[in-house]
Amino acid sequence: MADPHPDVPLGAGGVGRGFRSLLIANRGEIALRVMQTARRLGLRTIAVYSEADRDARHAREADAAACIGPAAPRESYLKIEALLAAAARTGAQALHPGYGFLAESADFAQAVLDARLIWVGPPPSAIRAMGDKGEAKRLMQAAGVPVLPTYEDGDEAEFPLMVKAAAGGGGRGMRLVRSRAELAHALAQARSEAEHAFGDGRLLLERALEGARHVEVQVFADAHGDCIHLGERDCSVQRRHQKLIEESPSPAVNADLRASMGEAAVAAARAVGYVGAGTVEFLLGADGRFWFMEMNTRLQVEHAVTEALTGLDLVEWQLRVAAGEPLPLAQQDVRLDGHAMEARLCAEDPAREFLPQSGKLAFWRSAEGVRVDHALETGIEVPPFYDSMIAKLIAHAATRDAAREKLARALDETIALGLPTNKSFLAAVLRDEVFARGEAKTEFLAERTIALPQPGAAEFAIAAVLLAESTGYGDWASWSNTPARSMHLKLEDAEIALRFEHGRYRAAVGRDEIAVRLLARAGASEARLEVGECAEETVAYCVEGEAIHIACAAGSLSFRNRSHAPSARRSASVGDGRLSAPMNGRVVAVHAKEGERFAAGSPLVVLEAMKMEHGLSLPAAVKIKAVHVAAGAQVAPGHMLLEFEPA
């Protein structure tokens, strides 16, 4: 990334508000990202951490670090008093909020300024104006920025409509409603989610524009009256209204449309007296018309896409603008080079409706040749309290196809074992023909079936061999001078007969027999294998409890070892008479009551995990026998929530 002011101290070109120490009021990869630039500019970096993050990289790698409270965000990263106390203890002169948590809190921004610290962000008045979506739409209309119609209540609404949290974004508190019959339930869910995420249950009803793209424009303004845009990013590939893949330039935006959207975004920023980095989000229709959605008054997760395209360091721009300096470039000097694309690696299970996951990351290795922003290490615990995104990969190339293929290869080469991730899903999306043609709209993932890699006989054989090598099934290596030996394993529902003779394994998987020879091992986490008669591949693997995880040519796969499980053991179902937690989380609500009957699909328990709410129901009508949890309880996977019987 370019340094427009090499060796120039902060504040030297502006109004003299230089600073030498910076507290980053965030965690994980964004904390490390801000530290990287701050350190290059000679600033002393200060991290904050919750008790769950005591050993996290951002806490270890800063020049100083302060604990701000327990793991729960409301007791740490969302607690203004704790953050300001940490700033006072560590001698911070400026504060960068990162993104998420309190980054878009006008009260926090004002509290930072009242504490005589420099706030690396827009004025509290701008945050407040854009934070209330209803007020923001009125301001945008007055500024000549096109907006979609909104409704005061559901009685006058036309369907489909979008329910949104008035006080926040990021997909939380958002529901698409297609009919009046769905409205009451959607309002209740959205209000609950908004209250938990933002402490504000107010909602906005807006006409839904289907078949549109989600295109946002990066803006930057200084305190001297200048405001420019740095092009657009297409963020149409989403699940649960949250972005998964972003790219720039958008396949649907030409030079004239880019100029029009850029002018509208700058007008939006000027309308609220904006200073710093911001993103104006639009819905772009197939006819080329666009409508204002909201403004994110902070640095975005996907800022790296714009950095790759422009060669600029947007965090440096933030710090210099906060120090009172003017923008380093005029609009006519902005250059966009090639194509950039980003994928968000999340701890979630695409096969289970993107259910958030937490637990031990048993093996991690990032890809080479692309930018990877992360705070991961082999062996760390991914906690259930925070966002599910654990890394982001950014590829830059001369053309869209080249960037897309580069990013897909990088995902293939990334190894994250021990808990489910969306790695293979992202790679499959990048290779999907609709996405490859640049035709993905916001409904893309809801309408397309993205095929996930499924294990074949070869992958079951590889997993069985590595499991035998890694666990107490006997000293297989000593068998080369003995008669053939055999054993039986059960991985998932596959019965595998494993035989070792003449220095190699033979695995019978169903009707297939696969020969596997161990050529070399690299510690306890990698092995070079000959699979079949001639194919060689290096496989990363780890054994965690009753599961083995492998990363091989077919993708990242996990297998439950059920070799010693009685045949009667099955995953939870209606026949078990129990509803168990599918993940780590906090119980938000319990609708089930002992003795009451509930129809199939009725919400029984609501869990909150990684900032999202998940309603749990059953596929058949039931009568509740016993309830074992209450609102506020923390639960782990497998924790029994309630018992029931057929109604």
C-alpha positions in Angstrom: 0.0 0.0 0.0 1.2 3.5 -0.9 2.4 5.9 1.8 1.5 9.4 0.5 3.4 11.0 3.4 6.6 9.1 4.0 8.3 10.0 7.3 5.8 12.8 8.0 4.6 12.8 11.6 0.8 12.8 12.1 -0.6 16.3 12.2 2.3 18.0 10.5 0.3 18.9 7.4 -2.8 20.0 9.1 -4.0 21.8 12.2 -1.3 20.3 14.5 -3.4 17.7 16.4 -0.7 15.1 16.2 -0.7 12.1 18.5 1.8 9.4 19.5 -0.3 6.7 21.0 -3.4 4.9 19.7 -5.8 2.6 21.5 -7.7 0.2 19.2 -11.1 -0.5 20.8 -11.6 -3.8 19.0 -10.2 -7.3 18.7 -9.0 -9.8 16.2 -8.0 -9.1 12.6 -9.1 -5.5 12.5 -7.1 -4.7 15.7 -4.0 -6.1 14.0 -4.8 -4.3 10.8 -4.9 -0.9 12.5 -1.8 -1.7 14.5 0.1 -2.5 11.3 -0.4 1.0 9.9 -0.1 2.7 13.3 3.3 1.0 13.9 4.5 2.0 10.4 3.7 5.6 11.3 5.6 5.4 14.6 2.7 5.3 16.9 2.6 3.4 20.2 -0.2 0.8 19.9 -2.5 -0.1 22.7 -4.8 -3.2 22.6 -7.8 -4.0 24.8 -9.0 -7.5 25.4 -11.7 -9.4 27.2 -11.0 -12.4 29.5 -11.7 -14.7 26.5 -9.1 -12.9 24.5 -6.3 -12.8 27.1 -4.0 -14.8 24.9 -5.1 -13.5 21.6 -2.6 -12.2 19.1 -3.9 -8.6 19.1 -3.3 -8.5 22.9 0.2 -10.0 22.6 1.4 -8.0 19.7 0.5 -4.4 20.8 3.0 -2.3 22.6 0.6 -2.3 25.6 -2.6 -4.1 26.4 -5.4 -3.7 29.0 -8.1 -6.1 30.1 -11.6 -4.6 29.9 -13.8 -7.3 31.4 -15.4 -10.6 31.0 -16.0 -12.4 27.7 -19.5 -11.2 27.0 -19.3 -8.1 24.7 -21.7 -6.1 26.9 -19.2 -6.5 29.8 -16.1 -5.6 27.7 -16.0 -4.5 24.1 -19.4 -2.7 24.4 -18.7 -1.1 27.8 -17.8 2.5 27.2 -16.6 3.1 30.8 -14.2 0.1 30.6 -12.7 1.3 27.3 -12.2 4.9 28.6 -10.6 3.6 31.8 -8.2 1.5 29.7 -7.3 4.5 27.7 -6.6 6.5 30.8 -4.5 3.7 32.4 -2.4 3.2 29.3 -1.8 6.9 28.3 -3.7 6.7 25.0 -4.0 10.0 23.1 -6.3 8.7 20.3 -8.8 5.9 19.9 -9.6 3.9 16.8 -12.9 1.9 17.1 -12.3 -0.6 14.2 -15.6 -1.9 13.0 -18.5 -3.5 14.8 -19.0 -3.2 18.5 -19.1 0.6 19.3 -17.7 1.8 16.0 -21.0 3.4 15.0 -22.0 4.6 18.5 -22.5 8.4 18.6 -22.5 8.2 22.4 -19.1 6.4 22.4 -17.6 8.9 20.0 -18.8 11.8 22.2 -17.5 10.1 25.3 -14.1 9.7 23.7 -14.0 13.4 22.8 -15.3 14.4 26.3 -12.3 12.4 27.7 -10.0 14.7 25.6 -9.0 11.9 23.3 -8.8 12.1 19.5 -11.6 10.1 18.0 -10.5 8.4 14.7 -13.9 8.6 13.1 -16.7 11.0 12.0 -18.3 13.5 14.3 -20.9 12.2 16.7 -23.5 14.3 15.0 -22.9 12.5 11.7 -22.9 9.1 13.3 -26.2 10.0 15.0 -27.8 11.3 11.8 -26.9 8.2 9.8 -27.5 5.8 12.7 -31.2 6.4 12.7 -32.3 5.0 9.3 -35.6 6.8 9.2 -33.9 10.2 9.8 -31.1 9.3 7.4 -33.6 8.7 4.6 -35.2 12.1 5.2 -31.8 13.8 5.1 -30.9 12.0 1.9 -34.2 12.9 0.3 -33.5 16.6 1.1 -30.0 16.3 -0.3 -31.3 14.9 -3.6 -30.1 11.3 -3.0 -32.7 8.8 -4.3 -34.4 6.7 -1.6 -36.9 3.8 -1.6 -40.4 4.4 -0.1 -40.8 3.6 3.6 -43.9 2.8 5.7 -45.0 4.0 9.1 -46.7 0.6 9.9 -47.5 -2.7 8.3 -51.1 -1.7 7.5 -50.1 0.5 4.6 -47.2 -1.5 3.4 -46.9 -3.1 0.0 -45.3 -6.5 -0.2 -42.6 -7.6 -0.5 -41.0 -5.3 2.1 -37.9 -5.3 4.1 -37.9 -4.9 7.9 -34.7 -3.3 9.2 -33.3 -2.3 12.6 -33.5 1.5 12.7 -30.4 1.8 14.9 -27.9 -0.6 13.2 -26.9 -2.7 10.3 -24.8 -5.7 9.4 -27.9 -7.9 8.6 -29.0 -7.9 12.2 -32.6 -7.1 12.8 -33.4 -7.5 9.1 -36.1 -9.7 7.6 -37.6 -10.0 4.1 -41.4 -10.2 4.3 -43.3 -11.5 1.3 -46.9 -11.5 2.7 -48.9 -9.9 5.5 -49.2 -13.3 7.1 -45.4 -13.3 7.8 -45.3 -9.8 9.1 -46.0 -10.2 12.8 -43.5 -13.0 13.3 -40.9 -11.1 11.3 -41.4 -7.9 13.3 -41.0 -9.8 16.6 -37.8 -11.6 15.5 -36.3 -8.4 14.0 -37.2 -6.4 17.1 -35.7 -8.9 19.5 -32.5 -9.2 17.4 -32.2 -5.4 17.1 -32.6 -5.0 20.9 -29.9 -7.5 21.6 -27.5 -6.2 18.9 -28.0 -2.5 19.3 -29.9 -2.0 22.5 -32.7 -0.4 20.4 -35.7 -2.3 19.1 -37.0 0.4 16.7 -37.7 -0.9 13.2 -38.0 0.6 9.7 -40.3 -0.8 7.0 -39.1 -0.3 3.5 -40.2 -1.5 0.1 -38.1 -4.5 -0.9 -36.4 -4.2 -4.3 -35.8 -7.8 -5.6 -33.5 -8.6 -8.4 -31.1 -5.8 -7.3 -27.5 -5.6 -6.5 -25.9 -4.3 -3.3 -23.4 -1.7 -4.4 -21.6 0.6 -2.0 -19.3 3.6 -2.5 -16.3 4.3 -0.4 -16.1 8.0 0.6 -13.5 10.0 2.5 -13.8 13.5 3.9 -11.5 15.8 5.8 -12.1 18.7 8.2 -11.1 21.2 5.5 -14.3 20.7 3.4 -13.0 18.2 0.9 -14.8 15.0 0.2 -14.1 12.4 -2.5 -15.1 8.8 -3.4 -12.8 5.9 -4.1 -15.0 3.9 -6.4 -17.6 1.2 -5.6 -17.7 -2.3 -4.2 -20.3 -4.9 -5.2 -21.4 -6.9 -2.1 -24.4 -8.8 -3.6 -23.3 -12.3 -2.5 -24.8 -12.5 1.0 -26.3 -14.9 3.4 -28.7 -13.7 6.2 -28.3 -10.2 4.6 -24.6 -10.3 5.6 -21.8 -10.0 3.0 -19.7 -13.0 2.1 -17.9 -11.9 -1.1 -17.1 -8.3 -2.2 -15.5 -7.1 -5.4 -14.5 -3.9 -7.1 -15.2 -2.7 -9.7 -18.8 -4.0 -9.8 -19.6 -6.0 -13.0 -22.7 -3.9 -13.4 -21.2 -0.4 -13.1 -19.7 1.5 -16.0 -17.8 4.8 -15.9 -20.9 7.0 -16.2 -22.8 5.1 -13.5 -19.7 5.1 -11.2 -19.6 8.9 -11.5 -23.3 9.2 -10.7 -23.2 6.9 -7.7 -20.0 8.6 -6.5 -21.6 12.0 -6.7 -24.6 10.8 -4.8 -22.4 9.2 -2.1 -20.4 12.5 -1.7 -23.6 14.4 -1.5 -24.8 12.0 1.3 -21.6 12.6 3.2 -21.7 16.3 2.9 -25.3 16.4 4.0 -24.3 15.3 7.5 -21.0 17.1 7.8 -19.0 13.9 7.4 -15.3 13.6 8.3 -13.2 10.4 7.8 -13.9 7.1 6.1 -17.5 6.1 5.4 -19.4 3.9 3.0 -22.7 4.8 1.3 -24.7 1.7 0.5 -27.1 1.6 -2.5 -29.5 -0.9 -4.1 -28.8 -1.0 -7.8 -31.7 -2.1 -10.0 -31.3 -3.9 -13.3 -32.3 -0.7 -15.1 -29.3 1.2 -13.7 -31.3 3.2 -11.2 -30.0 3.2 -7.6 -31.4 3.9 -4.2 -29.8 4.9 -0.9 -29.9 2.2 1.8 -27.7 3.4 4.6 -24.3 4.9 5.4 -21.8 2.9 7.5 -20.0 5.6 9.5 -16.8 3.6 9.9 -14.2 1.6 8.1 -15.7 -1.4 6.4 -14.6 -5.1 6.7 -14.1 -4.9 2.9 -11.9 -1.8 2.9 -9.1 -4.0 1.7 -10.8 -4.4 -1.7 -10.5 -0.7 -2.2 -6.9 -0.6 -0.9 -5.9 -3.3 -3.5 -7.6 -1.4 -6.3 -6.2 2.0 -5.4 -2.9 1.2 -3.8 -3.9 3.4 -0.8 -3.8 2.7 2.9 -7.2 3.7 4.2 -6.3 3.3 7.8 -3.4 5.8 7.3 -5.9 8.2 5.7 -8.1 7.8 8.8 -5.3 8.6 11.2 -4.1 11.6 9.2 -7.5 13.0 8.8 -8.1 12.5 12.6 -4.8 14.4 13.1 -6.3 17.4 11.2 -4.5 16.8 7.9 -6.2 17.4 4.5 -6.9 14.5 2.1 -3.8 13.5 0.3 -5.5 13.2 -3.1 -8.1 15.1 -5.1 -10.9 13.3 -6.9 -9.2 13.5 -10.3 -6.1 11.9 -8.9 -7.8 8.7 -7.8 -6.8 5.7 -9.9 -8.5 2.3 -10.0 -6.2 -0.5 -11.2 -7.4 -4.0 -12.2 -9.9 -6.0 -10.2 -10.0 -7.0 -6.5 -12.1 -9.5 -4.8 -12.5 -10.5 -1.1 -14.0 -13.6 0.6 -14.9 -13.7 4.3 -13.8 -16.9 6.0 -16.4 -17.7 8.7 -16.6 -20.3 11.4 -20.0 -21.6 10.3 -21.6 -24.6 8.7 -23.1 -24.0 5.3 -24.7 -27.4 5.3 -26.7 -26.4 8.4 -28.0 -23.1 7.2 -24.7 -21.3 8.1 -25.0 -22.2 11.8 -22.2 -20.4 13.7 -19.4 -22.6 15.1 -16.9 -22.2 17.9 -14.2 -24.3 19.4 -10.6 -25.2 18.9 -8.9 -24.4 15.6 -6.6 -27.4 15.6 -4.6 -26.5 12.5 -4.3 -23.3 10.5 -2.3 -22.3 7.5 -3.1 -19.4 5.3 -2.6 -19.3 1.5 0.3 -17.5 -0.2 0.0 -15.1 -3.1 -3.0 -13.2 -1.7 -3.6 -10.8 1.2 -5.0 -12.6 4.2 -6.1 -10.5 7.2 -6.6 -12.7 10.3 -5.6 -13.1 13.9 -5.5 -16.9 13.8 -3.0 -19.5 15.1 -3.0 -23.2 15.3 -4.5 -24.3 18.6 -6.5 -21.2 19.5 -10.1 -21.3 20.7 -12.6 -19.5 18.5 -15.0 -18.1 21.2 -18.8 -18.1 20.7 -19.2 -14.5 21.9 -18.2 -12.6 18.8 -18.7 -12.4 15.1 -18.3 -15.6 13.1 -15.8 -14.1 10.6 -12.3 -15.4 11.4 -10.3 -14.2 8.4 -10.6 -12.5 5.0 -8.8 -13.3 1.8 -8.2 -10.6 -0.8 -7.0 -11.2 -4.4 -6.0 -8.6 -6.9 -5.3 -9.2 -10.6 -5.6 -7.4 -14.0 -9.0 -8.8 -14.8 -12.1 -10.1 -12.9 -11.6 -13.7 -14.1 -8.0 -13.7 -13.0 -8.9 -12.2 -9.6 -11.7 -14.7 -9.1 -9.6 -17.7 -10.0 -6.7 -16.5 -7.8 -9.1 -16.1 -4.9 -10.6 -19.6 -5.4 -7.2 -21.2 -5.5 -6.2 -19.4 -2.4 -9.3 -20.8 -0.6 -8.3 -24.2 -1.8 -4.9 -23.8 -0.3 -6.1 -22.4 3.0 -6.2 -25.0 5.8 -8.5 -24.4 8.8 -9.2 -27.7 10.6 -11.0 -28.5 13.8 -14.3 -26.7 13.4 -16.5 -26.2 10.4 -15.9 -23.2 8.1 -17.4 -21.9 4.9 -14.0 -22.2 3.0 -15.2 -24.8 0.5 -18.5 -23.1 0.1 -16.8 -19.8 -0.8 -14.6 -21.5 -3.4 -17.7 -23.2 -4.9 -19.5 -19.8 -5.1 -16.5 -18.3 -6.9 -16.6 -21.1 -9.5 -20.4 -21.0 -9.9 -21.3 -20.1 -13.5 -23.7 -17.3 -12.5 -21.1 -15.6 -10.3 -18.4 -16.2 -12.9 -20.5 -14.3 -15.5 -20.9 -11.4 -13.0 -24.7 -11.9 -12.8 -25.1 -12.5 -9.0 -27.8 -10.4 -7.4 -28.7 -10.2 -3.7 -31.0 -13.3 -3.9 -28.2 -15.3 -5.5 -27.5 -17.6 -2.6 -31.2 -18.0 -1.8 -31.9 -19.1 -5.3 -28.8 -21.1 -6.2 -27.8 -24.5 -4.9 -24.1 -24.4 -4.2 -22.7 -27.9 -4.2 -20.4 -28.6 -1.3 -17.6 -31.2 -1.6 -18.7 -34.7 -0.5 -16.3 -37.4 0.5 -15.8 -40.3 -1.8 -14.3 -43.7 -1.2 -10.7 -42.3 -1.5 -11.4 -39.6 1.2 -12.9 -42.2 3.6 -9.9 -44.3 3.0 -7.5 -41.5 3.7 -9.3 -40.5 6.9 -9.3 -44.2 8.1 -5.6 -44.6 7.4 -4.7 -41.3 9.2 -7.0 -42.2 12.1 -5.3 -45.6 12.5 -1.9 -43.9 12.4 -2.8 -41.2 14.9 -4.7 -43.1 17.5 -4.4 -46.1 19.7 -5.4 -48.7 17.2 -2.0 -50.4 17.4 1.5 -49.9 16.1 0.8 -50.2 12.5 4.3 -49.3 11.4 5.7 -52.5 13.0 3.4 -54.7 11.0 5.5 -54.6 7.8 7.3 -57.8 8.8 4.2 -59.6 10.0 1.3 -61.3 8.2 -1.5 -59.1 7.0 -3.5 -57.5 9.8 -7.0 -56.0 9.6 -9.4 -53.9 11.6 -12.9 -52.3 11.1 -13.7 -48.6 11.5 -16.9 -46.7 11.1 -16.6 -43.1 10.0 -19.9 -41.3 9.9 -22.2 -44.1 8.5 -19.5 -45.7 6.3 -18.2 -49.1 7.4 -14.5 -49.4 6.4 -12.4 -52.6 6.5 -8.8 -51.6 6.8 -6.0 -54.1 6.0 -2.2 -53.5 6.2 0.1 -55.7 4.2 3.3 -55.3 2.2 3.9 -51.8 3.5 0.6 -50.3 2.5 -3.0 -50.1 3.6 -6.0 -51.4 1.7 -9.3 -49.8 2.6 -12.6 -51.5 1.6 -15.3 -48.8 1.5 -18.5 -50.2 0.3 -17.8 -51.9 -3.1 -14.5 -49.9 -3.6 -11.1 -50.9 -2.4 -8.5 -48.1 -2.2 -4.8 -48.7 -1.7 -3.1 -46.1 0.5 0.7 -45.9 1.2 2.2 -43.6 3.8 5.3 -42.0 2.1 6.3 -39.4 4.8 5.0 -37.5 7.8 5.6 -33.9 8.7 5.1 -33.9 12.5 1.6 -34.8 13.7 -0.3 -32.7 11.3 0.7 -33.5 7.7 1.3 -36.7 5.7 2.4 -37.4 2.1 0.3 -40.3 0.8 0.1 -42.4 -2.3 -3.6 -42.9 -3.0 -4.5 -45.6 -5.5 -1.6 -46.9 -7.6 0.2 -43.7 -8.5 -1.5 -40.5 -7.3 0.4 -38.7 -4.5 -0.9 -35.9 -2.4 -0.1 -34.1 0.9 -2.8 -34.2 3.4 -3.2 -32.0 6.5 -5.1 -33.6 9.3 -5.9 -33.6 13.0 -7.8 -35.8 15.4 -10.0 -34.0 17.9 -12.0 -36.1 20.2 -14.3 -38.4 18.2 -13.6 -36.7 14.9 -10.8 -36.6 12.3 -10.5 -33.5 10.1 -8.6 -33.6 6.8 -7.6 -31.1 4.1 -6.9 -33.0 0.9 -7.3 -32.5 -2.9 -11.1 -32.9 -2.6 -11.4 -30.1 0.1 -11.6 -29.8 3.8 -13.7 -32.7 5.3 -14.6 -33.9 8.8 -15.5 -37.4 9.8 -17.0 -38.6 13.1 -15.4 -41.7 14.4 -18.3 -43.9 15.4 -16.3 -47.2 15.5 -17.1 -47.7 19.2 -20.6 -46.2 19.2 -23.5 -48.6 19.7 -25.7 -48.9 16.6 -28.6 -47.4 18.5 -26.8 -44.0 18.8 -28.3 -41.5 16.4 -28.2 -37.7 16.2 -31.1 -35.9 17.9 -34.5 -36.3 16.2 -38.1 -36.3 17.2 -37.8 -40.0 18.2 -35.2 -39.1 20.9 -37.6 -37.0 22.9 -34.9 -34.4 23.5 -34.0 -31.0 22.0 -30.3 -30.2 22.4 -28.3 -27.1 21.6 -26.6 -27.4 18.2 -23.9 -24.9 19.1 -22.4 -22.7 21.8 -24.7 -19.8 22.6 -26.8 -17.9 25.0 -30.5 -18.6 25.6 -32.4 -15.5 24.6 -35.9 -16.8 25.0 -37.7 -20.0 26.0 -41.2 -20.3 24.5 -41.7 -23.9 25.5 -43.7 -24.5 28.7 -44.1 -27.8 30.5 -47.3 -29.6 29.6 -48.1 -27.4 26.6 -48.5 -28.6 23.0 -46.7 -27.0 20.1 -47.3 -27.4 16.4 -44.6 -28.6 14.0 -42.1 -25.7 13.3 -43.2 -23.6 16.3 -40.2 -21.7 17.9 -39.4 -23.4 21.2 -36.1 -21.9 22.2 -34.1 -19.0 20.8 -30.3 -19.1 21.0 -27.9 -16.2 20.3 -24.6 -17.1 18.9 -22.0 -14.9 17.2 -24.3 -11.9 17.3 -27.2 -13.7 15.5 -30.4 -15.2 16.9 -31.4 -18.8 15.9 -34.8 -20.2 16.6 -35.0 -23.9 17.4 -38.1 -25.9 16.5 -39.1 -29.5 15.8 -40.5 -31.0 12.6 -43.6 -32.6 14.3 -46.2 -31.6 16.8 -45.0 -32.3 20.4 -46.0 -32.0 24.0 -43.3 -30.5 26.3 -42.4 -32.9 29.2 -39.7 -30.8 30.8 -37.7 -27.6 30.2 -34.1 -27.5 31.4 -32.9 -24.0 30.5 -34.0 -20.4 31.1 -33.3 -17.2 29.3 -29.8 -16.0 29.9 -28.2 -19.4 30.3 -25.0 -20.2 28.4 -25.1 -23.6 26.6 -22.7 -25.8 24.8 -23.3 -28.1 21.8 -25.3 -31.1 23.0 -26.7 -29.4 26.1 -30.2 -30.7 26.7 -32.7 -27.8 26.4 -36.0 -29.7 26.8 -37.7 -33.0 26.7 -40.9 -33.8 24.8 -43.2 -36.5 23.5 -45.4 -36.7 20.4 -48.5 -34.6 20.7 
